[in-house]
Amino acid sequence: MIKEKNLSCQIEIDGGVGLENIKSLSVAGVNMFVCGASIFKSKDRKTVISKMKDLLAIAV
């Protein structure tokens, strides 16, 4: 519907976002991600964030 009507909007997902699905969510149209648990429960937050950014860069 968004594409059909050429609407400009943000699509956010809050919860359940991690390295295993962030790319497919982006491809599906999500452009705002709340990734609290996947980042804050990791032992290396900086690496998780970096990997997420890398996955999003190749999802475009």
N, C-alpha and C positions, 0 to 999 in steps of 0.2 A: 504494500500500500504506500509506503514512504517513497519508494522509487517510482511507482506509477504516477503519483501526484507531484513528484519532484519537490518533496518537502525537505526542509533543512531542520534537522533535529539531532540531538545527542541520544545515544542508546547506552545505558549504564547497566552493568551487572554487579551485584553486591553479594559476594559469598560464593564459595566453591571454585574460585579462580586460582589456578596454579600452573606450573610449567607444562603439565600434561594437556591442558585445554585452552590456554590463552590464545594460541595461534588460531585454532578453529573458531573460537568465539569472535575474534577480530574479523576473520573471513566472513562470518555470518552477519557482520554489521555492527558489532559492539565496538564503541570507541571510548568508553570510560570504564575503568576496571577498579573494583575495590578488592584488594588482594591481602587483606590483613593477616589471616592465619597462615597463609602459605609463606609469607615473609617473616612474620614475628615468631613463628614456631621453628624456623630454620636455624641451623647453627651458624650459617654464613649469609646474613641478610644482603650484604652488598653483592654477592655472587648471584643470588636468586633474582634480585632486581636487574642486574646486568643481563642475565639469561632471558628474563622476560622481555626486556627492551630489544634484545637480539631477535627473539621470536616474533615480536610485533613488527620489526623492521622488514623481515622477510615475508610477512603475511600480506603486505600491501599489494 
